[in-house]
Amino acid sequence: MNRKDFIKAIVGSSFLLKMGDVFAKPVSFEGMYTLAPLPYANDALEPHIDKLTMEIHHDRHHKAYVDNLNKAIAGTPLEKTPLTDILKDISKHPVAVRNNGGGHWNHTFFWQILGPNAGGAPTGKLAAAINSSFGSFDKFKEEFAKAATTRFGSGWAWLIVDTNKKLKITSTPNQDNPLMDVAPDKGTPVLAIDVWEHAYYLKYQNKRADYINAFWNVVNWKKVSENFEAA
């Protein structure tokens, strides 16, 4: 082998080794958004929401939304745009931004309104507003559960403060939310429930109504009240 052929062989081997490394190693995407840890342990909501569901829901599903959102906005002005600003003009952005931006915002919100040693009923200004808007807390729960149960396929049910500063129950498909300009009912979220099957199927299978009933035992009404007063 002459010197020229030797150099070509070495360069070719190095190229193949580098390409092999690309395919052999998992790709890590470092982006603008990160997955925050849950504000409680994975088993903190037992027995109402099980540990394995929380691990899969947060560590895999939510993480996928974060990773895919970062990929969708990479190299665009959206890298420097607050997520709430992206959502309010979501009709102007690609579907991948809508699905994954919504998924990240919705789940981050959802973890915060759940908690251990929670449940019961709201108090103070929120309780008064619920009674004024729906007649009673029990009536509110009934209407909220109906919105969650009848949301076809995957999606969310919400309690919002609407543009008229009134409490309203609504629901959205997929990872849409009431902050988006495409939402039929726009407003500031106060409370939410995720009714995608990955939120409950391991424990409740297809019994969405049972999951919704269990949800009331883990609602962090202190946080919900804070959301209401800040809306």
DRENPA-3360 file (N, C-alpha, C; in nm, 2 decimals, always signed):
BEGIN
1 = MNRKDFIK = +0.09/-0.12/+0.00/+0.00/+0.00/+0.00/+0.09/+0.12/+0.00 ~ +0.07/+0.21/-0.10/+0.15/+0.34/-0.10/+0.09/+0.44/+0.00 ~ +0.17/+0.55/+0.02/+0.14/+0.65/+0.12/+0.00/+0.71/+0.10 ~ -0.04/+0.74/-0.03/-0.17/+0.80/-0.06/-0.28/+0.70/-0.02 ~ -0.27/+0.57/-0.05/-0.37/+0.48/-0.02/-0.39/+0.46/+0.13 ~ -0.27/+0.46/+0.20/-0.27/+0.45/+0.34/-0.35/+0.56/+0.41 ~ -0.32/+0.68/+0.37/-0.39/+0.80/+0.43/-0.54/+0.79/+0.40 ~ -0.58/+0.75/+0.28/-0.72/+0.73/+0.25/-0.79/+0.63/+0.34;
9 = AIVGSSFL = -0.72/+0.52/+0.36/-0.77/+0.41/+0.45/-0.79/+0.46/+0.59 ~ -0.69/+0.54/+0.64/-0.70/+0.59/+0.78/-0.82/+0.69/+0.79 ~ -0.83/+0.78/+0.70/-0.94/+0.88/+0.70/-1.07/+0.81/+0.69 ~ -1.08/+0.71/+0.60/-1.21/+0.64/+0.59/-1.25/+0.57/+0.72 ~ -1.15/+0.51/+0.78/-1.17/+0.43/+0.91/-1.22/+0.53/+1.01 ~ -1.16/+0.64/+1.02/-1.20/+0.74/+1.13/-1.34/+0.79/+1.10 ~ -1.37/+0.81/+0.98/-1.51/+0.86/+0.95/-1.61/+0.75/+0.99 ~ -1.58/+0.63/+0.96/-1.68/+0.52/+0.99/-1.69/+0.51/+1.14;
17 = LKMGDVFA = -1.58/+0.52/+1.22/-1.58/+0.51/+1.36/-1.67/+0.62/+1.42 ~ -1.65/+0.75/+1.37/-1.74/+0.86/+1.42/-1.88/+0.84/+1.38 ~ -1.91/+0.79/+1.27/-2.05/+0.76/+1.23/-2.11/+0.65/+1.32 ~ -2.02/+0.55/+1.35/-2.07/+0.45/+1.44/-2.10/+0.50/+1.58 ~ -2.02/+0.60/+1.63/-2.05/+0.66/+1.76/-2.18/+0.73/+1.76 ~ -2.22/+0.80/+1.65/-2.34/+0.87/+1.64/-2.46/+0.77/+1.65 ~ -2.45/+0.66/+1.59/-2.57/+0.57/+1.59/-2.57/+0.48/+1.72 ~ -2.45/+0.47/+1.78/-2.44/+0.38/+1.90/-2.48/+0.45/+2.02;
25 = KPVSFEGM = -2.46/+0.58/+2.03/-2.49/+0.66/+2.15/-2.63/+0.73/+2.14 ~ -2.71/+0.73/+2.25/-2.83/+0.81/+2.24/-2.81/+0.96/+2.23 ~ -2.89/+1.02/+2.15/-2.87/+1.17/+2.13/-2.94/+1.24/+2.25 ~ -2.86/+1.33/+2.31/-2.92/+1.41/+2.42/-2.94/+1.55/+2.36 ~ -3.07/+1.60/+2.37/-3.10/+1.73/+2.32/-3.11/+1.83/+2.44 ~ -3.02/+1.92/+2.45/-3.02/+2.03/+2.55/-3.09/+2.15/+2.49 ~ -3.20/+2.19/+2.55/-3.28/+2.30/+2.49/-3.31/+2.40/+2.59 ~ -3.40/+2.49/+2.55/-3.44/+2.60/+2.63/-3.52/+2.56/+2.76;
33 = YTLAPLPY = -3.61/+2.46/+2.74/-3.69/+2.42/+2.85/-3.64/+2.29/+2.92 ~ -3.66/+2.28/+3.04/-3.62/+2.16/+3.12/-3.74/+2.11/+3.20 ~ -3.72/+1.98/+3.24/-3.83/+1.91/+3.31/-3.80/+1.93/+3.46 ~ -3.88/+2.01/+3.53/-3.87/+2.02/+3.67/-3.91/+1.90/+3.75 ~ -3.85/+1.87/+3.86/-3.89/+1.75/+3.94/-4.03/+1.77/+3.99 ~ -4.10/+1.67/+4.02/-4.23/+1.68/+4.09/-4.21/+1.75/+4.22 ~ -4.31/+1.82/+4.27/-4.30/+1.89/+4.40/-4.33/+1.80/+4.52 ~ -4.34/+1.67/+4.49/-4.36/+1.57/+4.60/-4.31/+1.43/+4.54;
41 = ANDALEPH = -4.31/+1.33/+4.63/-4.26/+1.20/+4.59/-4.35/+1.13/+4.49 ~ -4.30/+1.04/+4.41/-4.38/+0.97/+4.31/-4.50/+0.89/+4.38 ~ -4.48/+0.85/+4.50/-4.58/+0.77/+4.57/-4.67/+0.86/+4.66 ~ -4.65/+0.99/+4.66/-4.72/+1.08/+4.76/-4.87/+1.09/+4.74 ~ -4.92/+1.05/+4.62/-5.06/+1.06/+4.59/-5.13/+0.93/+4.60 ~ -5.06/+0.83/+4.65/-5.12/+0.70/+4.67/-5.23/+0.71/+4.78 ~ -5.33/+0.63/+4.78/-5.37/+0.53/+4.68/-5.45/+0.58/+4.57 ~ -5.47/+0.71/+4.56/-5.56/+0.77/+4.46/-5.50/+0.77/+4.32;
49 = IDKLTMEI = -5.37/+0.81/+4.31/-5.29/+0.80/+4.19/-5.16/+0.72/+4.22 ~ -5.14/+0.61/+4.16/-5.03/+0.52/+4.20/-4.90/+0.57/+4.16 ~ -4.79/+0.52/+4.22/-4.65/+0.55/+4.20/-4.61/+0.53/+4.06 ~ -4.64/+0.42/+4.00/-4.59/+0.38/+3.87/-4.65/+0.48/+3.77 ~ -4.78/+0.51/+3.78/-4.84/+0.61/+3.69/-4.77/+0.74/+3.70 ~ -4.74/+0.79/+3.82/-4.67/+0.92/+3.83/-4.53/+0.91/+3.77 ~ -4.46/+0.80/+3.79/-4.33/+0.79/+3.73/-4.34/+0.80/+3.58 ~ -4.43/+0.72/+3.52/-4.44/+0.72/+3.37/-4.49/+0.85/+3.32;
57 = HHDRHHKA = -4.59/+0.90/+3.39/-4.65/+1.03/+3.34/-4.56/+1.14/+3.34 ~ -4.48/+1.16/+3.45/-4.39/+1.27/+3.46/-4.26/+1.24/+3.39 ~ -4.19/+1.13/+3.42/-4.06/+1.10/+3.37/-4.05/+1.07/+3.22 ~ -4.16/+1.02/+3.17/-4.16/+0.98/+3.03/-4.25/+1.07/+2.94 ~ -4.37/+1.08/+2.98/-4.47/+1.16/+2.89/-4.43/+1.31/+2.90 ~ -4.42/+1.36/+3.02/-4.39/+1.51/+3.03/-4.26/+1.54/+2.97 ~ -4.16/+1.45/+3.00/-4.03/+1.47/+2.95/-4.03/+1.47/+2.79 ~ -4.11/+1.39/+2.73/-4.12/+1.38/+2.59/-4.17/+1.52/+2.53;
65 = YVDNLNKA = -4.27/+1.58/+2.60/-4.32/+1.71/+2.56/-4.21/+1.81/+2.57 ~ -4.13/+1.81/+2.67/-4.02/+1.91/+2.69/-3.92/+1.89/+2.58 ~ -3.87/+1.77/+2.56/-3.77/+1.74/+2.46/-3.82/+1.78/+2.32 ~ -3.94/+1.74/+2.28/-4.00/+1.77/+2.15/-4.03/+1.92/+2.13 ~ -4.06/+1.99/+2.24/-4.08/+2.14/+2.23/-3.95/+2.20/+2.20 ~ -3.84/+2.16/+2.27/-3.71/+2.22/+2.24/-3.67/+2.19/+2.10 ~ -3.69/+2.08/+2.05/-3.66/+2.05/+1.91/-3.74/+2.13/+1.81 ~ -3.87/+2.15/+1.84/-3.95/+2.23/+1.75/-3.92/+2.38/+1.74;
73 = IAGTPLEK = -3.86/+2.43/+1.85/-3.83/+2.58/+1.85/-3.68/+2.60/+1.83 ~ -3.60/+2.50/+1.82/-3.46/+2.52/+1.80/-3.42/+2.60/+1.68 ~ -3.34/+2.70/+1.70/-3.30/+2.79/+1.59/-3.40/+2.89/+1.54 ~ -3.51/+2.91/+1.62/-3.61/+3.00/+1.58/-3.62/+3.11/+1.69 ~ -3.69/+3.22/+1.66/-3.71/+3.33/+1.76/-3.79/+3.28/+1.88 ~ -3.86/+3.17/+1.87/-3.94/+3.11/+1.98/-3.85/+3.06/+2.10 ~ -3.72/+3.04/+2.07/-3.63/+3.00/+2.18/-3.62/+3.11/+2.29 ~ -3.65/+3.23/+2.25/-3.64/+3.34/+2.35/-3.77/+3.40/+2.38;
81 = TPLTDILK = -3.88/+3.33/+2.34/-4.02/+3.38/+2.37/-4.08/+3.30/+2.49 ~ -4.13/+3.37/+2.59/-4.20/+3.31/+2.70/-4.31/+3.21/+2.65 ~ -4.32/+3.10/+2.71/-4.41/+3.00/+2.67/-4.56/+3.05/+2.67 ~ -4.59/+3.13/+2.77/-4.73/+3.19/+2.77/-4.76/+3.27/+2.65 ~ -4.65/+3.35/+2.60/-4.67/+3.43/+2.48/-4.68/+3.34/+2.36 ~ -4.61/+3.23/+2.35/-4.62/+3.14/+2.24/-4.76/+3.08/+2.23 ~ -4.82/+3.05/+2.35/-4.95/+2.98/+2.35/-5.06/+3.08/+2.31 ~ -5.05/+3.20/+2.35/-5.16/+3.30/+2.32/-5.17/+3.33/+2.17;
89 = DISKHPVA = -5.06/+3.30/+2.10/-5.06/+3.32/+1.95/-5.03/+3.18/+1.88 ~ -5.08/+3.07/+1.94/-5.05/+2.94/+1.90/-5.09/+2.91/+1.75 ~ -5.19/+2.98/+1.70/-5.24/+2.95/+1.57/-5.14/+3.00/+1.46 ~ -5.04/+3.07/+1.51/-4.93/+3.12/+1.41/-4.82/+3.03/+1.41 ~ -4.82/+2.92/+1.49/-4.70/+2.84/+1.51/-4.73/+2.70/+1.46 ~ -4.62/+2.62/+1.43/-4.64/+2.48/+1.38/-4.71/+2.39/+1.48 ~ -4.77/+2.29/+1.43/-4.85/+2.19/+1.51/-4.76/+2.13/+1.62 ~ -4.63/+2.11/+1.59/-4.54/+2.05/+1.69/-4.52/+2.14/+1.81;
97 = VRNNGGGH = -4.52/+2.27/+1.79/-4.51/+2.37/+1.90/-4.64/+2.37/+1.98 ~ -4.76/+2.36/+1.91/-4.89/+2.36/+1.98/-4.90/+2.24/+2.07 ~ -4.87/+2.12/+2.01/-4.89/+2.00/+2.09/-4.79/+1.99/+2.21 ~ -4.66/+2.02/+2.18/-4.56/+2.00/+2.28/-4.55/+2.12/+2.38 ~ -4.58/+2.24/+2.33/-4.58/+2.36/+2.42/-4.70/+2.35/+2.51 ~ -4.81/+2.31/+2.46/-4.93/+2.28/+2.54/-4.91/+2.17/+2.64 ~ -4.85/+2.06/+2.59/-4.82/+1.95/+2.68/-4.73/+1.99/+2.80 ~ -4.63/+2.07/+2.77/-4.54/+2.11/+2.88/-4.61/+2.20/+2.98;
105 = WNHTFFWQ = -4.68/+2.30/+2.92/-4.75/+2.40/+3.01/-4.85/+2.33/+3.10 ~ -4.93/+2.25/+3.03/-5.04/+2.18/+3.10/-4.99/+2.09/+3.21 ~ -4.89/+2.01/+3.19/-4.84/+1.92/+3.29/-4.78/+1.99/+3.40 ~ -4.70/+2.10/+3.37/-4.64/+2.18/+3.48/-4.74/+2.23/+3.57 ~ -4.85/+2.28/+3.51/-4.96/+2.34/+3.59/-5.03/+2.22/+3.67 ~ -5.05/+2.11/+3.61/-5.12/+2.00/+3.67/-5.05/+1.95/+3.80 ~ -4.92/+1.93/+3.79/-4.85/+1.88/+3.91/-4.86/+1.98/+4.03 ~ -4.87/+2.10/+4.00/-4.88/+2.20/+4.11/-5.01/+2.21/+4.18;
113 = ILGPNAGG = -5.12/+2.16/+4.11/-5.25/+2.17/+4.18/-5.29/+2.04/+4.24 ~ -5.19/+1.94/+4.24/-5.21/+1.82/+4.31/-5.12/+1.82/+4.44 ~ -5.15/+1.73/+4.53/-5.06/+1.72/+4.65/-5.11/+1.62/+4.74 ~ -5.01/+1.57/+4.83/-5.05/+1.48/+4.93/-5.13/+1.54/+5.05 ~ -5.20/+1.47/+5.12/-5.27/+1.52/+5.24/-5.36/+1.64/+5.19 ~ -5.42/+1.62/+5.08/-5.50/+1.73/+5.02/-5.65/+1.69/+5.01 ~ -5.72/+1.74/+4.91/-5.86/+1.72/+4.90/-5.94/+1.81/+4.99 ~ -6.06/+1.76/+5.02/-6.15/+1.84/+5.10/-6.22/+1.94/+5.01;
121 = APTGKLAA = -6.24/+2.06/+5.06/-6.31/+2.17/+4.99/-6.24/+2.30/+4.99 ~ -6.26/+2.39/+4.90/-6.19/+2.52/+4.90/-6.25/+2.60/+5.01 ~ -6.18/+2.71/+5.05/-6.23/+2.80/+5.15/-6.21/+2.95/+5.09 ~ -6.26/+3.04/+5.17/-6.23/+3.18/+5.14/-6.30/+3.23/+5.01 ~ -6.22/+3.32/+4.94/-6.28/+3.38/+4.82/-6.31/+3.28/+4.71 ~ -6.23/+3.18/+4.70/-6.26/+3.08/+4.59/-6.39/+3.00/+4.62 ~ -6.40/+2.96/+4.75/-6.53/+2.89/+4.79/-6.65/+2.98/+4.76 ~ -6.64/+3.11/+4.79/-6.75/+3.20/+4.77/-6.78/+3.22/+4.62;
129 = AINSSFGS = -6.67/+3.22/+4.54/-6.69/+3.24/+4.39/-6.75/+3.11/+4.33 ~ -6.71/+2.99/+4.38/-6.77/+2.87/+4.33/-6.92/+2.86/+4.37 ~ -6.95/+2.90/+4.49/-7.09/+2.89/+4.53/-7.17/+2.99/+4.45 ~ -7.12/+3.11/+4.42/-7.19/+3.21/+4.34/-7.21/+3.17/+4.20 ~ -7.11/+3.10/+4.14/-7.11/+3.06/+4.00/-7.19/+2.94/+3.97 ~ -7.18/+2.84/+4.06/-7.24/+2.71/+4.04/-7.35/+2.67/+4.14 ~ -7.37/+2.74/+4.24/-7.48/+2.71/+4.33/-7.43/+2.65/+4.46 ~ -7.33/+2.56/+4.45/-7.27/+2.49/+4.56/-7.14/+2.42/+4.51;
137 = FDKFKEEF = -7.06/+2.38/+4.61/-6.94/+2.30/+4.57/-6.97/+2.17/+4.51 ~ -7.07/+2.10/+4.56/-7.11/+1.97/+4.51/-7.16/+1.99/+4.36 ~ -7.24/+2.09/+4.34/-7.28/+2.12/+4.20/-7.16/+2.15/+4.11 ~ -7.07/+2.22/+4.16/-6.95/+2.25/+4.08/-6.87/+2.12/+4.05 ~ -6.85/+2.03/+4.15/-6.79/+1.91/+4.12/-6.86/+1.82/+4.02 ~ -6.99/+1.82/+4.02/-7.07/+1.75/+3.93/-7.05/+1.80/+3.79 ~ -7.05/+1.93/+3.77/-7.03/+1.99/+3.64/-6.89/+1.97/+3.58 ~ -6.80/+1.99/+3.67/-6.66/+1.97/+3.63/-6.63/+1.82/+3.59;
145 = AKAATTRF = -6.69/+1.73/+3.67/-6.67/+1.58/+3.64/-6.74/+1.55/+3.50 ~ -6.85/+1.62/+3.47/-6.92/+1.60/+3.35/-6.83/+1.64/+3.23 ~ -6.77/+1.76/+3.25/-6.68/+1.81/+3.14/-6.56/+1.72/+3.12 ~ -6.51/+1.66/+3.23/-6.40/+1.57/+3.21/-6.44/+1.43/+3.16 ~ -6.55/+1.38/+3.20/-6.60/+1.25/+3.15/-6.64/+1.26/+3.00 ~ -6.70/+1.37/+2.96/-6.75/+1.37/+2.82/-6.65/+1.43/+2.72 ~ -6.53/+1.46/+2.77/-6.43/+1.51/+2.67/-6.39/+1.38/+2.59 ~ -6.43/+1.38/+2.46/-6.40/+1.27/+2.38/-6.25/+1.25/+2.35;
153 = GSGWAWLI = -6.21/+1.12/+2.36/-6.07/+1.09/+2.34/-5.98/+1.15/+2.45 ~ -5.87/+1.21/+2.40/-5.77/+1.27/+2.50/-5.79/+1.42/+2.51 ~ -5.76/+1.47/+2.64/-5.78/+1.61/+2.66/-5.77/+1.65/+2.80 ~ -5.83/+1.76/+2.83/-5.83/+1.82/+2.97/-5.96/+1.89/+3.00 ~ -6.00/+1.89/+3.13/-6.11/+1.97/+3.18/-6.05/+2.08/+3.26 ~ -6.11/+2.20/+3.26/-6.05/+2.31/+3.33/-6.16/+2.39/+3.40 ~ -6.12/+2.45/+3.51/-6.19/+2.56/+3.58/-6.10/+2.69/+3.55 ~ -6.17/+2.79/+3.48/-6.09/+2.91/+3.45/-6.16/+3.03/+3.50;
161 = VDTNKKLK = -6.09/+3.14/+3.50/-6.14/+3.27/+3.52/-6.15/+3.33/+3.38 ~ -6.27/+3.35/+3.32/-6.28/+3.39/+3.18/-6.25/+3.53/+3.16 ~ -6.27/+3.58/+3.04/-6.24/+3.72/+3.01/-6.33/+3.82/+3.07 ~ -6.44/+3.77/+3.13/-6.53/+3.85/+3.20/-6.51/+3.85/+3.35 ~ -6.40/+3.78/+3.39/-6.36/+3.76/+3.53/-6.46/+3.68/+3.61 ~ -6.52/+3.58/+3.54/-6.62/+3.49/+3.60/-6.56/+3.35/+3.59 ~ -6.59/+3.27/+3.69/-6.55/+3.13/+3.69/-6.63/+3.05/+3.58 ~ -6.56/+2.96/+3.51/-6.63/+2.89/+3.40/-6.56/+2.75/+3.39;
169 = ITSTPNQD = -6.64/+2.65/+3.36/-6.58/+2.52/+3.34/-6.58/+2.49/+3.18 ~ -6.47/+2.44/+3.14/-6.45/+2.41/+3.00/-6.36/+2.29/+2.98 ~ -6.35/+2.25/+2.85/-6.26/+2.14/+2.83/-6.19/+2.16/+2.69 ~ -6.07/+2.10/+2.67/-6.00/+2.12/+2.55/-5.95/+1.98/+2.50 ~ -5.93/+1.96/+2.37/-5.88/+1.84/+2.32/-5.73/+1.83/+2.32 ~ -5.67/+1.71/+2.32/-5.53/+1.69/+2.31/-5.45/+1.77/+2.42 ~ -5.36/+1.86/+2.37/-5.28/+1.94/+2.47/-5.31/+2.09/+2.46 ~ -5.43/+2.12/+2.40/-5.47/+2.26/+2.40/-5.51/+2.30/+2.54;
177 = NPLMDVAP = -5.51/+2.43/+2.56/-5.55/+2.49/+2.69/-5.62/+2.62/+2.67 ~ -5.68/+2.68/+2.77/-5.76/+2.80/+2.76/-5.68/+2.93/+2.73 ~ -5.54/+2.92/+2.74/-5.46/+3.03/+2.71/-5.44/+3.05/+2.56 ~ -5.47/+2.95/+2.49/-5.45/+2.95/+2.34/-5.55/+3.03/+2.27 ~ -5.51/+3.10/+2.16/-5.61/+3.17/+2.08/-5.70/+3.08/+2.00 ~ -5.68/+2.95/+2.00/-5.77/+2.86/+1.93/-5.87/+2.80/+2.03 ~ -5.86/+2.83/+2.16/-5.95/+2.77/+2.25/-6.09/+2.83/+2.24 ~ -6.20/+2.75/+2.25/-6.33/+2.80/+2.24/-6.37/+2.89/+2.36;
185 = DKGTPVLA = -6.31/+2.85/+2.47/-6.34/+2.93/+2.60/-6.20/+2.98/+2.65 ~ -6.17/+3.10/+2.64/-6.04/+3.16/+2.68/-6.05/+3.21/+2.82 ~ -5.93/+3.20/+2.89/-5.93/+3.25/+3.02/-5.80/+3.20/+3.09 ~ -5.79/+3.23/+3.22/-5.68/+3.19/+3.30/-5.71/+3.06/+3.38 ~ -5.64/+2.96/+3.36/-5.66/+2.83/+3.43/-5.65/+2.84/+3.58 ~ -5.74/+2.78/+3.66/-5.74/+2.78/+3.80/-5.72/+2.64/+3.85 ~ -5.79/+2.54/+3.78/-5.78/+2.40/+3.82/-5.79/+2.32/+3.69 ~ -5.73/+2.20/+3.69/-5.73/+2.12/+3.57/-5.72/+1.97/+3.60;
193 = IDVWEHAY = -5.78/+1.89/+3.51/-5.76/+1.75/+3.52/-5.72/+1.69/+3.39 ~ -5.62/+1.61/+3.39/-5.57/+1.55/+3.27/-5.65/+1.42/+3.24 ~ -5.72/+1.41/+3.13/-5.80/+1.29/+3.10/-5.74/+1.21/+2.99 ~ -5.61/+1.23/+2.95/-5.55/+1.14/+2.87/-5.54/+1.00/+2.94 ~ -5.55/+0.89/+2.87/-5.54/+0.76/+2.94/-5.41/+0.73/+3.01 ~ -5.30/+0.79/+2.97/-5.18/+0.77/+3.04/-5.18/+0.83/+3.18 ~ -5.28/+0.91/+3.21/-5.29/+0.97/+3.34/-5.35/+0.88/+3.44 ~ -5.42/+0.77/+3.39/-5.50/+0.69/+3.49/-5.51/+0.54/+3.45;
201 = YLKYQNKR = -5.47/+0.50/+3.33/-5.50/+0.37/+3.28/-5.44/+0.25/+3.36 ~ -5.32/+0.27/+3.41/-5.26/+0.16/+3.49/-5.35/+0.12/+3.61 ~ -5.41/+0.21/+3.68/-5.48/+0.19/+3.80/-5.63/+0.17/+3.77 ~ -5.68/+0.25/+3.68/-5.83/+0.26/+3.66/-5.88/+0.20/+3.53 ~ -5.78/+0.15/+3.44/-5.82/+0.10/+3.31/-5.91/+0.20/+3.23 ~ -6.02/+0.16/+3.19/-6.11/+0.25/+3.11/-6.21/+0.32/+3.20 ~ -6.20/+0.31/+3.33/-6.29/+0.37/+3.42/-6.26/+0.51/+3.45 ~ -6.27/+0.60/+3.35/-6.23/+0.74/+3.37/-6.31/+0.80/+3.48;
209 = ADYINAFW = -6.44/+0.77/+3.50/-6.52/+0.83/+3.61/-6.46/+0.80/+3.74 ~ -6.41/+0.68/+3.76/-6.35/+0.64/+3.89/-6.22/+0.73/+3.92 ~ -6.14/+0.75/+3.82/-6.02/+0.83/+3.83/-6.06/+0.98/+3.86 ~ -6.17/+1.03/+3.80/-6.21/+1.16/+3.83/-6.26/+1.17/+3.97 ~ -6.33/+1.07/+4.02/-6.38/+1.07/+4.16/-6.26/+1.07/+4.26 ~ -6.15/+1.00/+4.22/-6.03/+0.99/+4.31/-5.95/+1.12/+4.30 ~ -5.96/+1.19/+4.19/-5.89/+1.32/+4.18/-5.92/+1.42/+4.29 ~ -6.04/+1.42/+4.33/-6.08/+1.52/+4.43/-6.00/+1.50/+4.56;
217 = NVVNWKKV = -5.95/+1.38/+4.59/-5.88/+1.35/+4.71/-5.74/+1.41/+4.71 ~ -5.69/+1.45/+4.59/-5.55/+1.50/+4.58/-5.54/+1.64/+4.53 ~ -5.66/+1.71/+4.53/-5.65/+1.85/+4.48/-5.60/+1.94/+4.59 ~ -5.50/+2.02/+4.56/-5.43/+2.11/+4.65/-5.51/+2.24/+4.64 ~ -5.61/+2.26/+4.72/-5.70/+2.38/+4.72/-5.62/+2.50/+4.75 ~ -5.52/+2.50/+4.83/-5.44/+2.61/+4.86/-5.38/+2.67/+4.74 ~ -5.32/+2.58/+4.65/-5.26/+2.63/+4.53/-5.37/+2.68/+4.43 ~ -5.48/+2.61/+4.43/-5.59/+2.65/+4.34/-5.64/+2.79/+4.38;
225 = SENFEAA = -5.65/+2.81/+4.51/-5.70/+2.94/+4.56/-5.60/+3.05/+4.51 ~ -5.47/+3.02/+4.52/-5.37/+3.12/+4.48/-5.38/+3.15/+4.33 ~ -5.41/+3.04/+4.25/-5.43/+3.06/+4.11/-5.55/+3.16/+4.08 ~ -5.66/+3.13/+4.16/-5.78/+3.21/+4.14/-5.75/+3.36/+4.18 ~ -5.69/+3.38/+4.29/-5.67/+3.52/+4.33/-5.57/+3.59/+4.25 ~ -5.48/+3.52/+4.18/-5.39/+3.58/+4.09/-5.44/+3.60/+3.95 ~ -5.56/+3.54/+3.92/-5.61/+3.55/+3.78/-5.67/+3.69/+3.75;
% end
